[in-house]
């Protein structure tokens, strides 16, 4: 799927290639609550955490992710890019650990052969 935005420097349309997924990271930098309702401040030290993001564009070889899907990925393995003043992360489909969407099929393996 094409990214509908244009590069601000060149004015050219942007197309993702191969198995790339462009995501917008959900803002989760503030305080959060535990399942029991305890407030955890943003400065609290936590172990290694995966992050959720929303897919905004996908390349032509991406099989399991569509735009507007929520994806789970490792924030340490990412490439950041800025388009129109907004921060995005560029991932390979194989670096995505999970997809959250209404259409997810329980029988799909997602394996690359």
N, C-alpha and C positions, 0 to 999 in steps of 0.2 A: 504494500500500500504506500502511496506517495505521502510524504509530509507536505501538507498544504501550505506551509510557511515558505518564505523566501529568505535566503541568506542576506543579512542587512548590509554586508560589505560589498557583495557582488551583485545582489538583486536577482540571483539565479535560484530556481527551484531546487529543493534538496530531496534526493531519493536514497533511501537506505538500501544497502546492498546485502546480498547473501542471507545469513541467518541473524542479522542484527536487529535489536529491539531498542527503541528510544523510549525512555521512561521518565516520568516526573515523580520525584521522591515525595512521599507523603510527609508533611511537616509533623514531626514528632519530637521536636527539640525541647518542648516545655515539660512541665511536670505531668505525671500520669498516675493512674490509680491501679492498685492491685485488684484481684478478683474479690477480695474481702472489703474493698473500699478504702484501703490505706493509701494516702497520698505519698507518692515517691517523687522527691524533688529532681529537677533536671541535672543537678550536680552530683547525684548519687552514682557511685561506681557500680557498674554492672559488668557481667561477663560478656563474652563475645555474643552479639545479637545480630540476627538477620534483620533486614529492613523490607518494608512493603513499599511498593511504588505502583503507579498507574501507567500502563503502556499507552503512549500517544502515537506511535508509528511502528510498523514492523516491515522487515525486508521480505522479498519475494520467496525465500526458502524457509521462512518460519512456518512451522506446522501446528504448534499447540497454543500459540498466543495470538490474540486479536486486539485491536485497539480498544481501549477502555477496560481491559482486563486488569485485575490487580495481580501483581507478581511479587514473589518473595525471592530476595537475592542477598548475597553477601556484600555489605557495603565496602569491604576492604578490596574487593576485586571489581573495580569499576573505572570507567573513563568518563570524566565530566566534560560537558560542552555547554556553551551559552548561546542561546538563540533568542533574539529580540529581548534581551535583558533578563531572560528566565534561565535558570539552571536545569539541565537535563543530564541523565546518565545514559551512556551507550553500553549495551550489554550484548553478548552472544546468547542465543536461545539456550544453549547447553549450560550456561551459567545461572539460569533461573531454576530455583529449587521447587517452586510450586506456583500454580495458577488458580486464582479464585474468580470464578465466573459462573453464571447460571447455566451455561451450556456445557460445562465440563462433563465428559463421558467417563464413567467408571471403568469401561473396558479398554480405553486407550492407554497404550504403554508409554508413548513418547520416546521410544528407543530409536536411536539412529543406527542403521545397519549399513 
